[in-house]
């Protein structure tokens, strides 16, 4: 394999994936390549210098990065670090974002301030992180953002072609044929790049193709003749890829009505600043569960369970629910028979009675709001963000309608929030959900539930990734409907590993991996596996 590194020696090969637009599949292809390189005996690592996302991932040392890089690290078989995503942009409201640098909140900035004040100083942060990865791993798979041909952004770009130049990285350009205009998008991108940037593009990847490849071949031949750049692969459209998404644009493709044949109907409220909606991914994989996202009044109906997920703008999204009347839809659903109302993180805060932001943590000025009033809680937003992995057990006295559980079994999750939630004075009838610690071994009660177990909330993201909790909670709902429990159906961690292998097999079968290795400067003489792709 590649020669062993010594202190200060930089030997990692680099490969960069850029796209003709956002949501063309760069993140999934990056994850697939990371898994392929791992399968082939290399030590790969992902890298995205700047990511804009509301779906976060908490590293082992309690830092926050984009979820895609955390997932790509898992595909690589390594622990994620902030070097894999040194700059994270979390939109708070239009034209303003929280800037997270190496996993820690740095500042709230307008788009103009970020571009004019922050970006000129960002190169060193980015390159230091990349250098550390290149000193530690064999291959670094770099992911761009949006399109490299965004003319208005190119001058201070730190995530596409400028970065490729700094790193001397070969680039593969990914395009989504399913959205149409694939040849125009590829050729148009090339036409808008500088000659030295075009030289960096060593191949095209056409993604999400449906149909007969022979019918596409004349276009591929024309494209290669027109640009002088080879098409390295045409990846098929796969509608059921189960890799955690980081951008809520994917929610636009999900159903808003109940799937036929599913016995349990779970509705998730989708507000404008929804975050970490991957919390419901494991629920969606259960054979008896239909997950749908509610965006407008009148869509909710009477589902078996209602979930209020995380948000980057708790008070703003809460006011939106009230303005649209969705809060009344929730009340009516609970009165008519919905058995569960669940809040996670920002959704947990919404379930309470009061929300206070005296230091303008979420907005440009101090504010406060009435919560939905389902639990007697008060949340105060603080300047310091809590980002940490936690572990513990189910609290013995919790009132959740869990089927077939008699002991306090293990529970893990992670926290990302900037507030504390406490009981209102004189309210002692709430029960804790979990007894957990934040790595220091000191247990504390986490989460709150009404005495009847119908309404509950928690700060723990990933709560439904706990297999026993997820399935027992669903079976409790089944019993309340007169249905027999199913028992455990799958293990979330094992399912994720199988999915990494599946997408790797798919990409390996349709991408010229021998040429990909050659583009990175890795040949059979340097240890490239001799098997054909």
C-alpha positions, 0 to 999 in steps of 0.5 A: 500500500502507500508508504508509511508516513513519518512526522511532518511528511505529507503523502496522502493522495487527494481527489475532489468531487465538485458538482454542476449544482447543489444536490447532484449527489456529491455527498453520497458519491463521496461516501461511496468512494470513501467506503471503496478506498477502505475496502481496498485497504487504504485509509481514507478521510473526507474533507469539506472546507465549508459546509452550509447545513442544519443537520449536524454531527457531534464528534467524539470530543463534543464538536459540531460538523456537517452531518455529511462529513460525519457520515462519510467518516463512518463510511471510511471506518474512522472517527470524525474530527473537525478537520473534516469540516473546519467551517460550518454555516448554520442559517438562522434566518434569511441572510444571517447564519451562525458560523461554527469554526472547528466545531465551536460557534464563532459568530453570527454574521450576515452574508455580506459580513461573512464574505467581506470579513471572514472569508479573507482570513479563512484560507489558513484555517482550511489548509491547516485542517487539510494538511493534518488530514493528509499527514494522517491518512492515505487518501483525502476525498474532498467535496465541493459545494454548489457549483464552481461556476458561481461567478459572483462567489469565485473571487473569495471561494474556499470550497471549490476551484480555489481550494482545488488549486491550493491542494493541487487536487484533481477534480471529478465533476458530478452532474445530475441527469435526472433533473434534465439538461445534463450536457448543458450543465456540464458544458456550461460549467466548463465554459464558465471556468478559467483555462487553468481550472478546466485543466484540473477536471479529469473526468465527468460522473453522470449521476441518477441515470434511468434507462438504456445506457446505449441510448445515452452513448451518442451524447457521451461521445459528443461530450468527450469530443466537445470537452476533451474530458472523459466520462468516467461513469454513469451512475444509475438512479437509486430511489431508496439510498439510505444515507443520512441527508444534511440538506432539507431540500431532500424533504421536498421529495418525501411524501406528505400523505400516508403510505398505503399498507403501513399500520402506523402513521407518524407525522413530522412537522416541517418548519422553515429552519428544521434541523437534524431531521435525520432523527426520524430516519430509523423510524422510516425504515420500520416495516410498519411505519409511514413517515410524512412531513407536514408543512401546511395547516390541514395536512396533519389529520389524526396520526398515531404520533406527531414529532416536533423535530429540531430547529435552528430558530426555535422561537421563529418556527414556533411563531410560524406554527401559531400563525399558520394554525398548525398548533391548533391542528396538533391540539385537535389531533391529540383530542381525537386520538393521536397517542403520542406527541414528541419533541426533540431538541427545539421541538422539546423547547416548543412543547413548554410554556415559556421560551426566553432569549434575553441575550438575543442568542437566536435573533437580533434582539432579546425576545420571549414567547409563549410555548405550545403549553403541553409541558410545564417547562421554561427554556432560557437560551444561553450564549454557550452551545452544548454539543456532546455525546451522552450515554446512560439508561432509560429512567426506571420511572419513565411513563412511556408506553413501551411494550415488553420492557421491564429493565432500564436498558442502555440509551445513547444520543447527542446534544446540540442546543443553546438553552436550558429547559427547567420545570416551572415553579410548583410543577412537580408532576413531570417524569424524567425519560433518561438517566444519562451522563456527558462522559464525566460519569455524573448522571442526571435526569434528561427529558420530560414526560407527562404522567400519562406518557402521551407527551414527552420531549428530549434533547437527545438527537438520535434517540430513535437510533436506539433499537430497543427503545424505538421498537418498544415505543412503536409496539406500545403504539401498536398495542394501543391500537389493538395490534400485536407487537412486532418485536425487534425488526433491524439494528440501525447501526448494522443497517447503516454499514450494509448501506455503505457497502451497497452504495460502494458496490453500486459505484464500483460497478459503474465507475472506472475505478482504475482510472480514478486511482490513476488520476490520484497518482496511485498505480499498481506499482504503489499498491493499487489492488489488482482486481478489476472494478 
